[in-house]
Amino acid sequence: MMRRYGPTALLAVLLVTLPLWLPYVGGYSALGTKILIYGLATMALNLLLGFTGGLSFGHAAYFGLGAYGAGMTLKYIAPSTPLAIIVGTLVGGLAATLLGPLVMRRRGIYFAMITIAIGQLFYFLIVRWNNVTGGEDGLSGFQRQPLHFGNWVFDVRNETKYYYLVLVCFAVAVYIMRKLLASPLGHTWVAIRENQRRARFLGVRTDLYVWAAFAISGTLTALAGTLNAMLFNFTSPQDLHWILSGNFVIMIVLGGMRNFWGPLIGVIIFVVAQDYLSSLTDNWMTLIGLLFVLIVLLFPKGILGMLQRRRSA
Amino acid sequence: MQLLLFNAFNGLIQGAFYALMALGLALILSLNSVINMAHGGFLVIGAYLAYTLSPWLGFWGALVAGPLCAAAIGLVVERVLIRPLYKRPDPLYTLLLTFGLALIIEDMTRRIWGSQGLPFQVPDVLNSPVSSVFFFITGYRLLVVAITVVAVVGLYLVLRHTRLGIRIRAGTLDLETVSVLGVNIYRLRALNFAIGCLLAGLAGVLAAGVLGLTPPMGSSLIMPSFVAVIVGGVGSLVGSILGGLLIGVAAGITTTYFPAASEAVIYLIMLIVLVVRPRGLLGQEGLFE
């Protein structure tokens, strides 16, 4: 009992109390929110990458579509936070669902190449459709709105309160992903990752399962995108650039892609390192690049992967 | 009409760069099983080193030296960083590694040469228009087309008639058998990687004369080159050339009528090809499925 739920319970306590202790270790509230958002995005991507074996290198597209969906809803349709979250998530999720059939039969290198290129399509759409999206300068002029529950108002314009809204979304998404992975669907995903041909010979329509993984993963990544846009009340084409897609993947590998919580560990290290390095030097891009190279050469299994191997050895 | 021709010709030049890049990407993809995200980085290295060397070597010398430098650096990168990863079958790791390299190269270029654009001097003879009606056809642009054709034909002859080329082609079909027959596949893959970087460097020098030099020139040219490989069909070298020229010209023509969509049209063509003919124009069926 303790062994099984202990780590999750500990993580839950740490996350719920985070705004209380984060300032003492040198963080700030928005940093905690950003970690949760990126944690959600990468854990969703890891459903596809780590559990189904589909190397998507274009997931920033769905993150960005979620962000633009939410921002444009707040700006042009109605000033409502829940509506923005729903519309943004649906826009990103719909795009992933529609594009899934183009990649679901491919494997490995080809899967990666097509997802990269499709990601760039949305990047250019957003950049060039500038009278609506703000083009290169990004979309601004919207703000997240207080939540109304009858007479009670939860004003998420406050940063700490917004953190808790994000935490609720994160917890719901994590619960969904846990349930999915424990279900027959999740087991089939793992079977496809381990040996797709064998799964197909057993009569599994592997393409449909990969499609499902792509659609669900894209939808939850879009949810993270909506939350990200409202965190900064701003979104820019950088939120769907392939560099962000690459960052998502390296965060997952850094934490450990065979582990459910691995991506979150990777996000914490990467986001804090990026935050620190970009304040330290102008050449932080080189340092991030070196980080990529070192992780690939020295820690291919990620931090949790290494810990687990040591424990079992 | 003249505007259309002008833009189509511009697109053809742009397509030549895409084709050279895509050709190198396709070579590295099929023999080394590496998606080289740093391919744009090698283009930048070729272009900037040619710029730096041109005061000593002159334009023609730099045109040769730039790509050779890119190939030499490619050899070192392959030996030190990529070779240890061949034993991991997952393409994820080389993808991430070359992605990191792309970031490093772009940042270092900015540090060494500055983030401002630099002009690449082309001999005056080449800059004058060839005809007064078709003012946009300068000698330099014709040179770009000519050199691209020479490079493509040269590569074809190498792959067709030399021992190295035959081994490369055999290796893309069945690397294990080639290795069992006594070929040093490590050296084969290294040389193949260098050839790919040579083509990227050549594209860089040629592009520098048309577009000028900026640190992000690599990352802006690499994505269309990926699309060119996909449109042409993964595994087909002729396909990647065709794909590059096709999307270049299509983007050029679109500029005439609807400039804002000139990039989107590239990706639109890719989507159409993926829906109508998933293996690409000249790709083999069943590859990478």
Contacts between the chains, C-beta under 8 A, distances in Angstrom:
chain1	res1	chain2	res2	distance
A	49	B	92	7.9
A	55	B	90	7.9
A	55	B	91	6.6
A	55	B	92	5.5
A	55	B	95	7.4
A	57	B	95	6.6
A	102	B	271	7.3
A	102	B	274	4.8
A	102	B	275	7.0
A	102	B	278	7.8
A	105	B	278	7.4
A	105	B	289	5.5
A	106	B	288	6.0
A	106	B	289	6.0
A	107	B	288	6.2
A	107	B	289	6.6
A	108	B	90	7.9
A	108	B	91	5.3
A	108	B	288	6.3
A	109	B	29	6.6
A	109	B	33	6.6
A	109	B	35	5.8
A	109	B	91	4.8
A	109	B	234	7.6
A	109	B	288	6.0
A	110	B	234	5.7
A	110	B	287	7.7
A	110	B	288	3.7
A	110	B	289	7.6
A	111	B	288	8.0
A	112	B	35	6.0
A	112	B	91	6.3
A	112	B	92	7.9
A	112	B	95	6.1
A	113	B	35	6.1
A	113	B	226	5.8
A	113	B	229	7.0
A	113	B	230	6.0
A	113	B	234	7.3
A	114	B	230	6.2
A	114	B	274	6.8
A	116	B	223	7.6
A	116	B	226	6.1
A	117	B	223	6.8
A	117	B	226	5.1
A	117	B	227	5.1
A	117	B	230	6.0
A	117	B	267	6.6
A	117	B	270	5.8
A	118	B	267	7.3
A	118	B	270	7.9
A	118	B	271	7.6
A	120	B	223	4.9
A	120	B	267	6.3
A	121	B	264	6.8
A	121	B	267	3.6
A	121	B	268	7.6
A	121	B	270	7.7
A	121	B	271	7.2
A	124	B	263	4.2
A	124	B	264	5.0
A	124	B	267	6.8
A	125	B	264	5.9
A	127	B	263	8.0
A	128	B	260	4.4
A	128	B	261	6.8
A	128	B	263	6.9
A	128	B	264	6.4
A	129	B	260	7.7
A	242	B	223	7.3
A	243	B	103	7.6
A	246	B	37	7.7
A	246	B	96	7.1
A	246	B	99	4.6
A	249	B	92	7.3
A	249	B	95	7.9
A	249	B	96	6.3
A	250	B	96	5.7
A	250	B	99	7.7
A	250	B	100	7.8
A	253	B	92	7.2
A	253	B	96	6.5
A	283	B	107	5.8
A	283	B	111	6.3
A	285	B	103	5.2
A	285	B	104	7.6
A	285	B	106	7.0
A	285	B	107	4.0
A	286	B	103	7.1
A	286	B	104	5.1
A	286	B	107	4.3
A	286	B	108	6.3
A	286	B	111	7.7
A	288	B	100	7.6
A	288	B	103	6.0
A	289	B	100	4.2
A	289	B	101	6.6
A	289	B	102	7.5
A	289	B	103	3.5
A	289	B	104	3.6
A	289	B	107	6.9
A	290	B	100	7.0
A	290	B	104	6.6
A	291	B	100	7.2
A	292	B	96	5.6
A	292	B	97	6.7
A	292	B	99	6.1
A	292	B	100	2.6
A	292	B	101	7.9
A	292	B	103	7.0
A	293	B	81	6.7
A	293	B	97	5.8
A	293	B	100	4.6
A	293	B	101	6.9
A	293	B	104	7.7
A	295	B	96	7.4
A	296	B	85	7.2
A	296	B	93	5.0
A	296	B	94	8.0
A	296	B	96	5.2
A	296	B	97	4.5
A	296	B	100	7.3
A	297	B	81	7.4
A	297	B	84	6.7
A	297	B	85	8.0
A	297	B	97	7.5
A	300	B	88	6.9
A	300	B	93	6.1
